[in-house]
Amino acid sequence: MAADNTSSVTEFILAGLTNQPGLQLPLFFLFLGFYMVTVLGNMGLMTLIGLNSHLHTPMYFFLFNLSFIDFSYSSTIIPKMLMSFVSKKNIISYTGCMTQFFFFGFFVVSECFILSAMAYDRYVAICKPLLYMVSMSPQVCLFLLLGVYGMGALAALAHTGNILFLTFCADNLVNHYMCDILPLLELSCNSSYMNNLVVFAVVGIDIGVPIVAIFLSYGFILSSIFHISSTEGRSKAFSTCSSHIIAVCLFFGSGIFAYLKPPSAVPLDQGKVCSLFYTVVVPMLNPLIYSLRNKDVKLAMKKTLGRITFS
């Protein structure tokens, strides 16, 4: 930290989840276990999709990228978070904090838009099945993916730029287990109404646009499903979408609660618990949701395990 109270700090101390000594070690092993499941689950799903040609379809192209995003942003957060359980002071440099914050923003916003791209894919598959291969050609999929990562990059630049214009004075204790925008705004000694407005506007776009796209897609999907005469056809269409609906509800539900309520309505300590859900729990659950409820993934798993056993 700099010597006087008017100049910016050069490092931050991350407060972590709790300051109760008796909980530090159990929480370390708990979140280490969560992280190992996240890494194995997402890397395993990416490997299965890569190795099995029958999974080389638009749906699994987007699922591959969802797993990559989940693996990446949990790896941006959890290793540093684990340090807070085993060290007296979990110190992160100013540059390290801004870097973590940028990549966290990039991957989280990319997840918002990859979920909407997946909803669009399901819409085309169910509502326009005869045009599916044309509407979801490799070029279209690549264009959608560039849009996903482009929106992630724009949002990360907007949020990081917002923070870089702030001054941090004497206090350098961040009341969080990661460098997130709300605790950094609270810590700053010159944050203004405009800074909070930028956060609300950017988060509103990054959550609002994908949610509208997802709702529209599922509105058309439900309309098509109700026009399917056979019960078997309806149940197949519902089962195709159910995994995605679960993932969407978990991710956006926790994100809205954490960011789109006034700071006075949600104390930072409650915000920490809520952000645990989409930074730790959702990336761990996504590969389980998509593999346990998906016949194609189960078949690919059996084939791959069979190959390994045979070899």
GINOR-V767254 format. One record per residue. RES is the residue in one small letter. PHI is phi as a letter, one per 40 degrees, with the letter a starting at -180 (999 if undefined). Layout:
BEGIN
res = {RES & RES}
phi = {PHI & PHI}
END
This chain:
BEGIN
res = {m & a & a & d & n & t & s & s & v & t & e & f & i & l & a & g & l & t & n & q & p & g & l & q & l & p & l & f & f & l & f & l & g & f & y & m & v & t & v & l & g & n & m & g & l & m & t & l & i & g & l & n & s & h & l & h & t & p & m & y & f & f & l & f & n & l & s & f & i & d & f & s & y & s & s & t & i & i & p & k & m & l & m & s & f & v & s & k & k & n & i & i & s & y & t & g & c & m & t & q & f & f & f & f & g & f & f & v & v & s & e & c & f & i & l & s & a & m & a & y & d & r & y & v & a & i & c & k & p & l & l & y & m & v & s & m & s & p & q & v & c & l & f & l & l & l & g & v & y & g & m & g & a & l & a & a & l & a & h & t & g & n & i & l & f & l & t & f & c & a & d & n & l & v & n & h & y & m & c & d & i & l & p & l & l & e & l & s & c & n & s & s & y & m & n & n & l & v & v & f & a & v & v & g & i & d & i & g & v & p & i & v & a & i & f & l & s & y & g & f & i & l & s & s & i & f & h & i & s & s & t & e & g & r & s & k & a & f & s & t & c & s & s & h & i & i & a & v & c & l & f & f & g & s & g & i & f & a & y & l & k & p & p & s & a & v & p & l & d & q & g & k & v & c & s & l & f & y & t & v & v & v & p & m & l & n & p & l & i & y & s & l & r & n & k & d & v & k & l & a & m & k & k & t & l & g & r & i & t & f & s}
phi = {999 & c & c & b & c & c & c & c & c & b & a & b & b & c & c & g & c & a & b & c & d & c & c & c & c & d & c & d & c & c & c & c & c & d & c & c & c & c & c & c & c & c & c & c & c & c & c & d & c & c & c & b & c & c & c & c & b & d & d & c & c & c & c & d & c & c & c & c & c & c & c & c & c & c & c & c & b & c & d & c & c & c & c & c & c & b & b & c & b & c & c & b & c & d & c & c & c & c & c & c & c & c & c & c & c & d & c & c & c & d & c & d & c & c & c & c & c & c & c & c & d & c & c & c & c & c & c & b & c & c & b & d & c & c & c & b & c & d & c & c & c & c & c & c & c & c & c & d & c & c & c & c & c & c & c & c & c & c & c & c & c & d & c & c & c & c & b & b & c & c & c & b & c & c & c & a & c & a & c & b & c & c & c & c & c & c & c & c & c & b & c & b & d & c & c & c & c & c & d & c & c & c & c & d & c & c & c & c & c & c & c & c & c & c & c & c & d & c & c & c & c & c & c & c & c & c & c & c & c & c & c & c & c & c & c & c & c & c & c & c & c & d & c & c & c & c & c & c & c & c & c & c & d & c & c & c & c & c & b & b & b & d & d & c & c & b & d & d & c & c & c & c & c & c & c & d & c & c & c & b & c & c & c & c & c & d & c & c & c & c & c & c & b & b & c & c & c & c & c & c & c & c & c & c & c & c & c & c & c & c & c}
END
